[in-house]
Every structure is written in structure tokens, then in C-alpha cells.
């Protein structure tokens, strides 16, 4: 899920929010309770959710060991 950065136009409070693409944009500031939150431009961020990602997840046969070793 993407992580969005917001800044309040009233008090200047900055925050991050983990939201789905389909979630509505946040507008209420948790600090001053004004409806002044705006999304700000930031570096892309996301969270991988689940058991994990491994180099062997989508490999078959002799391609299983890519990190080193003798391929056993």
C-alpha cells in the first residue's frame, strides 16, 4: 500500500498515512482539527505486506540459488 505525506495548511503539522488507492483523501488535521490537510510531494513509499519476498520464489530448476554457492 502506498504511503502518502500530508501537511496542514493551518498549523503546519506534517504526517504520513498508509492508504489504499481507493481511500478518500484525508482533510482533517489530527493536531488542530482544521480541514486543511493537503497531500505534499515526497519520495515514493510503499509497504510490502505478507510473508516476504525471496529470490527463489519465482525460480525453477537450476536457477534456484542465485546468491552464491555451488547450486545445490
C-alpha positions, 0 to 999 in steps of 0.5 A: 500500500502506498504511503502518502505525506500530508501537511496542514495548511493551518498549523503546519503539522506534517504526517504520513498515512498508509492508504489504499488507492481507493481511500478518500483523501484525508482533510482533517488535521489530527493536531488542530482539527482544521480541514486543511490537510493537503497531500505534499510531494515526497519520495515514493513509499510503499509497504510490502505486506505478507510473508516476504519476498525471496529470490527463489520464489519465482525460480525453477530448476537450476536457477534456484540459488542465485546468491552464491554457492555451488547450486545445490 
